[in-house]
């Protein structure tokens, strides 16, 4: 078994970090909501519309 060296080289997966950030934002939004989040609300939190606009630009 190999273990990463302490204080050594850290590998960052930027896609994974972005996914973790979005999941955190979704959890925060869900915990603040008084009822179940709508699909539109989820899309807003996950910035789906922004992604779609970026793809067409």
BELZI-V165487 format. One record per helix or strand. SS is the DSSP state (2 for helix, 1 for strand). FROM is the first residue (numbers start at 0). TO is the last residue. Records with the same first field share a line. If there is no record, write none. Layout:
# BELZI-V165487
SS = FROM-TO + FROM-TO
This chain:
# BELZI-V165487
2 = 13-31 + 38-44 + 47-55
